[in-house]
Amino acid sequence: MRILWLTMDFDPRKVSGPYRHYYYTLETSIEKLADVVFYGRNEAESDVAKIVHETDPDVVMFYCDRSKWRNVDKVDIPKAYRCSDPWNYPAEKIEWVNKNNIDLVFHLLGAAVPEYQKRVKARCVEMFESVSSELFTNRGLDRVYDVFLTGAIDVPAYPLRNAIYQTYSRKPNCWVRAGSKSLPTVEDYVVKLNQSKVFPTGCCWHPMLGRTDLRFFLNKSLEAMGTETLLLMDVPTCAESLHLVPDHNFVAITMRDFRKKIQYYLKNEEERKQIAQRGRETFLKYHTSVQRAKEVLEHLKRLVE
């Protein structure tokens, strides 16, 4: 099976790398497992029908929400689409899927699957993000920071994360930043995580297609688990599918109790380390880029059978 993988032109070496590495992690892993042609990083051509004619793949994988792809509806081989951030402009994404006769939609955030399945002709499958187990690992550094936090803190989508930021952004011994411009390079980001004891964060609460009760699990949580930094967050909608068990491999928090629980685990080091270690074990078993690449490959194989 030959895969045409339409991707994005992101340079993982640039500043704000924590976001950029997501677009290479899965690609690097799947390249080791299958015959893959990558297109879109630097190429200017956007006519998908022409690219398919030139590369002769068995299946097309759209690994981005890039709107510039043309003549997608003229491609008559199986087409799969990775729907990142399904709560952002869902109506437009649903229209694009139906208009272009997409066969399979991967949802990074599994809580969106039933809502999209009601509205698209394609088959929808649950797929979460993944990160590199080689990059995000425990380096055995001294945990000099009590609290680590990065990312967007806008109140409607991230109320819990915003509350955590407001509480700890000015406290000593904490590495707490807001917004993409505050993110360091990937290497520095991994080091900072390794130097931190706890990573309290919040799921995304962004309303989607009339649903306001969904809690979307995000990449950052996997990064904490990979580095054995204790993850504290509100329980995501798909916790069971993610193999996440409160107080076993992460600590469940709410707007009411996050301060109390953070202080508890900062004082109880052995308990903190045990839960963080189980978090890393869960990450290694279910959420590495290698594991996710195998899942994606199996779904793509089913399309061409």
C-alpha positions, 0 to 999 in steps of 0.5 A: 500500500502506497500512501500520499500524505498531504501535510503542512510546512512546519519547521520543528527547529523554529521557536514555538517548537512545542506546537510544530513537533506534532506535525512531524512526530506521527509522520516520522513513525509511519514512514518507518512502517509503510510506503509514504509520499509526503507532500505539502511541506515545501511544494507549491502545488495544491491540485490534489488530482494532479499530485495523485496522478504523479505519485500513484498512491493507493490512498490519500491522507489529509494530515492537516486542515489546509484549505488550499487543496484543490480538486479533491472531489476529482480524486477517485481513490480512498481519502482519509482526513485528520480533523484537528481541533474539531470544535473550530469551524465544525460546519465548514469542516463537515461541508468540506468532508461531504463535498469532497467525498472523504471516506474516513475522518480521524478525530484527534479528540474522540468526544467529537466522533458521534457529533460528526458522525450524525452529519458526515457521509464518511466513517468517523473513528476515534484518534487522539494525538501522540508525541514522541517517546524519544523526545518526551522522556524522564531525563532524571533532572532535578525538579526545581519548579513546583508548577509548570503550565503553558498554552492558551488561557482564554476563559471560554475554552480553557476556564480551568487552565486560566484559573491555574494560570491566574493563581500561579503565574506570579508565584516563585518556583513556578514556570507558568506562561500563557500564549504561543509566543511564550513557548520556548524551543522544543528542547527547552520545553522538554527540559522545563517539563523535566524540571517540574513536579506537577503540570496542572492543566485543563481540558478544552471546553469549547462548545461544538455543534450545540454541545457544551458538555464535552471536555477535549483532551489535549496534547500537552497532557501526553507531554507531561505523562511522557516526562513523568511530571505529575498530570493534574486536569479535569476528567476528559470526556473520553477518559476511558478510551484514553486509558486514563484513571483518576488518581491512578495515572493522573489526578482529577481536579476541578475549579474548586479543588485544584489549589488544594490538590496541587499543594497536597502532591507537592508535599507528598513526593512519593505518592506524586512520583508513583502516579506520575510513573503510572502515567508514563507507563500508560503513555508508553503503552497507548499514546506514543507516535509509534502506537498511533502510527500503527492505528492509522495504518490499520485504518488506511489498510481497511480503506483499500481492501 
